[in-house]
Amino acid sequence: MDSNHQSNCKLNKTEKKFLRKQIKARHTLLRHEGIETVSYATQILVVANGGLGNSVSRNQLLPVLEKLGQVDALLMPPSKPYSFVRYKTVEESKKAYVTLNGKEIVDDLGQRIILYLNYVEKAQWKELGLQAFPPGLKVVEEVISSEDEKLLLESINWTEDKDNQNFQKSLKHRRVKHFGYEFHYENNNVDKDKPLPGGLPDICDSILEKWLKEGVIKHKPDQLTVNQYEPGHGIPAHIDTHSAFEDEIISLSLGSEIVMDFKHPDGVTVPVMLPRRSLLVMTGESRYLWTHGITPRKFDTVQASKGHKSGIITHDVGDLTLNKRGVRTSFTFRKVRQTPCNCSYPLVCDSQMKEPPPSFPENDKEASQLEQEYVHRVYEEIAGHFSSTRHTPWPCIVEFLKALPHGSLVADIGCGNGKYLGINKELYMIGCDRSQNLVDICRERQFQTFVCDALSVPIRSGSCDACISIAVIHHFATPERRVAALQELVRLLRPGGKALIYVWAMEQEYNKKKSKYLRENRTSPEKKEISSDTSVQEMFVEQTPGIGNQDSACSVPSINDVQNGRCNSKKGANSKLPIHTNRTSFYSQDLLVPWHLKGNPGKEKSIEPFGPVGTHDASPVFHRYYHVFCEGELEAACQTLRDVSILQSYYDQGNWCVILQKVSSSL
């Protein structure tokens, strides 16, 4: 639709709807890439709905665009719902703008979508340097014949008698069987004294001997895990348990190719194509330090020029397309370790950890001890560094504070470095925190603060007009203690007083949008401008980190295998708290979240952290206990409180939030 036509004629209902969609596309581009559309014709068009992120491949879109003129470049950023096309001339671009705007096409999933086009003068992407395989990683293509592939797949009987010791119930998102030794997901290890009868399948023996003779592998495995993945399934990022298996771990991909994501503790993610009938070999750093996982999706973003060849997916936006996944079966071979691991990565090695991860608390005393060690002590240690990262107030919290009547007395329970204490100068705000060092930082900023426990706040009952509790309740280790902390907030409020509560959400992807926590990239790539004069070779896009999902696998105490897919996962007796991999989705409600301390900790004592992240020469790593809340859980907890009415419950950037009001005086 021509803009002059829009201004000169009265729009009908269809045209009005089209115009709204076109404006929405402009806003999306501005919000995600910082690129503004222009009202005049240029060589470059942005094609909303025509992106890899909504299942439109290069092979599908390019022919549609080429019918309108000579295409110099088609840029398709990974995971984005739009693409950019540059035509040879402005006239060709005009023709595409008029012809394709509002045009319906069918995406790779068979769904009908409508394209919306806008002109842009230039675009910006973040440029990353060239990546390399993680040290110790290699991919050997066509390591077996198609005949051997068929025999291997036929050798696995997924319907055999369930009494067979090799039989394994299907996990939520994949089928799995173990040979040689069974891998126990409840403790992420194997029982070395109980080998399974029969050993590895006979067909594997000759193949392994061949690989040994050819130098493809160095050791003959004695344990095999077979996983079968349907399209859309995956496995979360993990490190295979150090104490369970030797250095070399190999995985054979059968039936279909896949993209596997490797992630360094520093946040660098390297997506690697594993072709069908290829062998992935992990040794050294790639085996012990980098996590590996498969993002659950039905299409992988791949390089169009490379097809299914192995290598790193470089995210060159001028060469990306979609590849539909098929049913993939992996044969992962390992050799069970009989002696403790003495690798060069003690901070991620369970054999070398000076202190084991804590267990789930079974009573109030254990919960209090857990909070003392993995909440209170940690925040005292990291207070300075933590404060330096907490400087931007969240808009919805600011809105709540600024809407309160002038002169209101407001208590910030768990105020941290006090970033909300000075938001509204018309309020009288006081803050408290369990950390003396954080309270000292608040006092340096001239805020009225004191040290106390959120379960017992030394403020008179019914004296506060409002309270806020931001990222505090999720640090209490039992449901009873979390409810008690909420009830303490209510005690402080006068009748009619309001409280705003924020807790970390289990759902870090909500309504098909990833939270800032998942989106945040720790690297600092430089921006590169793309304009009508830029060559195709200069076009790059920011790498999008892959996020693991579904059931966890063999791992250093990392993410528990939640087979039922429910938030309230069962905790076995003496089961250890899993350690979260930063910037990934949550797979357990109760977990330890690493904090990498930057700079001098300010303590002379030696620090002996543990966990699945960090390097052997990295700064200290501390672990904070969290209980992440499922949808409806915070609201349900508030409904158990006396004298409370819930005014609002909502989701805000990876947090569940409630605004409640005290309706009468508590006894």
Number of C-alpha atoms within 10 A of each C-alpha: 16 10 10 8 10 13 9 8 8 10 13 9 9 8 14 13 11 17 18 11 18 19 13 14 23 22 15 17 20 13 11 9 12 13 18 17 21 14 10 11 16 22 23 28 26 26 24 25 22 27 27 25 19 18 27 25 23 21 12 17 19 14 11 13 20 14 12 18 17 14 20 16 20 23 24 30 27 24 15 18 20 25 24 23 22 24 24 15 16 15 15 20 25 21 13 21 22 13 14 19 19 19 12 12 19 14 20 18 12 9 11 10 16 18 20 27 29 24 23 23 18 19 20 17 21 16 20 19 9 7 13 12 15 20 14 14 16 18 22 16 17 12 19 18 10 14 8 15 18 12 13 17 15 10 13 12 10 16 7 10 10 11 8 9 14 20 18 15 12 14 17 14 20 17 16 19 21 22 22 24 25 22 20 14 18 13 18 20 23 21 13 14 7 10 15 17 12 11 15 19 13 11 12 17 12 10 13 17 14 14 16 14 10 10 10 17 18 11 17 15 21 15 22 25 20 18 18 20 21 17 16 18 21 24 21 28 31 25 25 26 26 26 20 25 23 23 20 21 21 23 20 24 23 25 19 20 24 27 26 23 24 24 24 18 17 15 16 15 22 26 26 20 25 26 25 25 22 22 25 20 21 21 18 18 18 24 24 25 30 29 23 23 23 22 23 21 14 17 23 23 23 26 23 16 10 13 12 18 16 21 19 20 21 22 23 23 24 22 22 24 28 23 21 18 19 16 15 18 23 23 21 20 25 24 20 20 15 11 11 15 20 13 17 16 21 24 24 26 27 24 19 19 15 13 11 15 19 17 18 21 21 13 11 13 10 15 17 17 14 21 20 14 15 20 22 20 15 19 24 15 17 21 21 20 17 19 18 9 9 12 12 8 11 12 10 12 17 13 12 15 22 15 10 17 11 12 12 16 19 25 26 23 28 24 26 29 30 27 17 21 25 15 16 16 11 15 19 17 23 19 25 26 25 22 24 18 20 27 26 17 18 24 15 11 14 12 19 16 25 20 18 18 15 21 17 11 19 13 11 10 17 19 16 25 23 27 26 24 21 21 19 21 26 22 22 23 25 20 12 13 17 21 20 19 22 22 20 18 29 30 23 25 28 20 20 17 23 26 26 23 24 23 25 24 26 22 22 22 18 15 7 7 12 16 19 14 15 19 16 13 17 10 11 9 14 11 14 16 14 18 17 17 8 11 11 17 10 13 22 26 21 20 24 17 21 24 21 25 21 24 23 23 23 24 23 26 26 29 29 29 25 20 17 13 15 12 19 13 16 12 17 11 10 11 16 20 23 27 25 27 24 16 19 18 23 23 28 27 21 27 26 25 19 22 20 19 18 14 10 12 16 9 8 7 7 7 12 13 20 25 27 29 28 24 20 15 10 14 17 22 22 23 22 20 25 25 22 25 21 19 19 12 14 24 19 10 16 21 15 12 16 16 17 22 17 16 12 12 17 13 16 18 18 21 23 25 25 20 20 24 22 26 18 16 16 17 7
